[in-house]
Amino acid sequence: MQLSLFLSLLLVPLTLGSYSDDLYIKKLTADEVQTLDAKDYSKLADFFTKNATYNSGIPPTVYGIDSIIAVLATILPPEVITQNAISTESITLLPPFDEQGAASAATGVVYITVAYIGQGNLTGQAFVFFAKFEDKYVKTEDFAHHGGWKISERFFVPFGKAVGNPEILPPQMQAMLS
């Protein structure tokens, strides 16, 4: 098989509605956790709907982008170095589909490892926990980012045992965990 034919066959799924929607949603999630690590909270409105809900387990569910930003800024403050690493992503596009096969709603489960990195006298240490996002996505009219897809609901589900030194966590997070 000629290389050009082979490459064109690989690219065909990227032009179909459902495949591009899936990729837009995966990029949405990846960009969102990179924004969290950069502590660029002002950009979170690019990822969540204005009236989104977010349940991090601590505090209880919050409603609206302003409340989501406040919670995330508390558990991931600017002075703390974090790495949010995504692994497994499973996206399900939900009917009804339009004539091109594109969806307007989806659900997803995204596995994530969150590491808080020690600084100062805690350099070389980390606190790591494992979780998953159970997300609901909607396609909005905001096509400037991620093909219009945004997170409308997020349920953050920690699992397993956290490892490392909890002294690395910001005081607000330590208080929430105790």
C-alpha positions in Angstrom: 0.0 0.0 0.0 1.4 3.4 -0.9 2.2 5.6 2.0 -0.1 8.5 0.9 -3.0 6.1 0.6 -2.3 4.7 4.0 -2.1 8.1 5.6 -5.3 9.3 3.9 -7.1 6.2 5.4 -5.8 7.1 8.8 -7.2 10.7 8.5 -10.7 9.7 7.2 -12.1 9.2 10.8 -11.0 12.7 11.7 -13.4 14.3 9.2 -16.5 12.5 10.5 -18.7 14.3 13.0 -18.6 11.8 15.8 -14.8 11.3 15.7 -14.1 15.0 15.7 -16.5 15.6 18.6 -14.7 12.9 20.5 -11.4 14.5 19.8 -12.7 18.0 20.7 -13.9 16.7 24.1 -10.6 15.0 24.8 -8.7 18.2 23.9 -11.1 20.1 26.2 -10.2 18.0 29.2 -6.5 18.0 28.4 -6.5 21.8 28.0 -8.5 22.3 31.2 -6.0 20.3 33.4 -3.1 22.2 31.8 -4.9 25.5 32.7 -5.3 24.3 36.3 -1.6 23.4 36.5 -0.8 26.9 35.1 -3.2 28.4 37.7 -4.8 30.5 35.0 -8.3 30.5 36.6 -9.6 33.2 34.3 -9.6 30.8 31.4 -11.8 28.2 33.1 -14.9 29.8 31.5 -13.5 28.4 28.3 -14.0 24.8 29.6 -17.2 25.0 31.7 -20.7 26.3 30.9 -21.8 29.4 32.8 -24.2 27.3 35.0 -22.1 24.2 35.3 -22.1 22.1 38.5 -18.9 20.7 40.1 -18.7 18.2 42.9 -15.2 17.8 44.2 -16.3 16.0 47.3 -14.9 18.9 49.3 -16.8 21.2 49.6 -20.1 19.9 48.4 -21.4 20.5 44.9 -21.0 24.1 43.7 -23.0 25.8 41.0 -21.9 28.2 38.3 -18.5 29.1 36.8 -17.6 31.7 39.5 -18.1 29.2 42.3 -16.1 26.5 40.4 -13.2 29.0 40.0 -13.3 29.8 43.7 -13.2 26.1 44.7 -10.4 25.3 42.3 -8.4 28.3 43.3 -8.7 27.1 46.9 -7.6 23.5 46.3 -5.0 24.4 43.6 -3.7 27.8 44.8 -1.2 29.7 42.6 1.7 29.2 45.0 1.5 25.4 44.8 3.0 23.4 42.0 0.7 20.6 40.7 0.7 18.1 37.8 -2.7 16.8 36.7 -2.0 13.8 34.5 -4.8 12.3 32.4 -4.7 8.7 31.4 -7.8 6.7 30.3 -10.5 8.7 28.6 -13.9 7.2 27.6 -16.2 9.5 25.8 -19.8 8.6 24.8 -21.6 10.8 22.3 -25.3 10.9 23.0 -28.2 11.0 20.5 -29.8 12.7 18.8 -27.2 13.2 16.1 -27.5 15.7 13.3 -27.4 14.9 9.6 -23.5 14.9 9.7 -23.5 12.5 12.6 -22.5 15.1 15.2 -23.9 15.0 18.7 -24.9 17.9 21.0 -24.4 16.1 24.3 -21.9 13.5 25.7 -20.7 11.9 28.8 -17.2 10.9 29.8 -15.1 9.2 32.3 -11.5 10.5 32.6 -8.9 9.0 34.9 -6.5 11.5 36.5 -3.5 11.4 38.8 -3.0 14.6 40.7 0.5 15.4 42.2 1.3 18.2 44.5 5.0 18.9 44.2 7.0 19.9 47.3 8.9 23.2 47.4 11.4 24.7 49.9 12.2 22.3 52.7 9.8 19.8 51.0 11.7 19.8 47.7 11.9 16.3 46.3 8.7 15.2 47.9 5.2 14.9 46.6 1.6 14.1 47.6 -0.2 12.1 44.9 -3.8 10.9 44.7 -5.8 9.1 42.1 -9.3 10.0 40.8 -11.6 10.1 37.9 -13.8 12.8 36.4 -17.4 11.7 35.6 -18.3 14.5 33.2 -21.3 15.6 31.2 -20.6 17.7 28.1 -22.8 20.0 25.9 -22.1 21.6 22.6 -22.5 25.3 22.9 -22.5 28.2 20.4 -19.0 29.1 21.6 -17.1 27.6 18.7 -13.9 29.6 19.5 -12.8 26.7 21.7 -13.0 23.0 21.5 -15.6 22.9 18.7 -18.2 24.4 21.1 -17.9 21.6 23.7 -18.0 22.5 27.4 -18.3 20.7 30.7 -21.8 21.1 32.1 -21.4 18.7 35.1 -18.3 17.3 36.8 -18.2 14.8 39.6 -14.7 14.3 40.9 -14.3 10.8 42.4 -11.1 10.0 44.3 -10.2 6.4 44.7 -7.4 4.3 46.2 -5.0 5.6 48.8 -3.1 8.8 48.4 0.6 8.5 48.8 3.3 10.9 49.9 3.6 13.8 52.3 0.3 15.6 53.0 2.3 18.6 54.4 2.8 19.6 50.8 -0.9 20.3 50.4 -1.9 23.9 50.9 -3.4 24.6 54.4 -6.9 25.1 52.9 -6.7 21.6 51.4 -5.3 20.0 54.6 -8.2 21.5 56.5 -10.7 20.1 54.0 -9.2 16.6 54.2 -9.1 16.4 58.0 
